[in-house]
């Protein structure tokens, strides 16, 4: 059984993105072990000269490294991923490399009708950056619009079409994880490139 980290892409305690990941955690419990990971409490990234990494960020990195993959659920703020999520990814790419070749599935929930299409596209660019080098599952947008009305009292999705689509994408992600395990021929070199990355020397 795969073990996944499900990163809540906001520091809000009441986020529907948290509800979406909790739904996945419960709904797919017989298929995978899914552990929710919050990003609340991280200090603002300031590139410390002593390269000291917050204990919370290191603990997050350790869990990501041990997981088979990561699911990130992001809201959309001003056509972008939230600052809190980008801040977390800054710490998770500062002299630690948990995302190198790590399979990632991106999903998102928002109050409006359009879902999180722009935020997901932005997040893909960030995760594909030289400092992170994640393996992002392609052609797999799951956008939950009108998310305040999307769940019943038991936390289940009320739109059966959306639920069925998420079922299919989650199965695809598990296949993608297995495929990614075979794409490791350049892993050692990629890891060293990321570890030695220093924009000040470029």
TAZI-V451103 format. One record per run of one state. SS is the DSSP state (H for helix, E for strand, - for the rest). FROM is the first residue (numbers start at 1). TO is the last residue. Records with the same first field share a line. If there is no record, write none. Layout:
SS = FROM-TO, FROM-TO
//
This chain:
- = 1-1, 9-15, 28-31, 38-54, 67-68, 74-76, 78-79, 81-82, 92-102, 110-116, 128-134, 137-141, 145-146, 150-150, 152-156, 158-159, 182-186, 196-198, 202-202
E = 2-8, 32-37, 69-73, 77-77, 80-80, 103-109, 135-136, 142-144, 151-151, 157-157
H = 16-27, 55-66, 83-91, 117-127, 147-149, 160-181, 187-195, 199-201
//
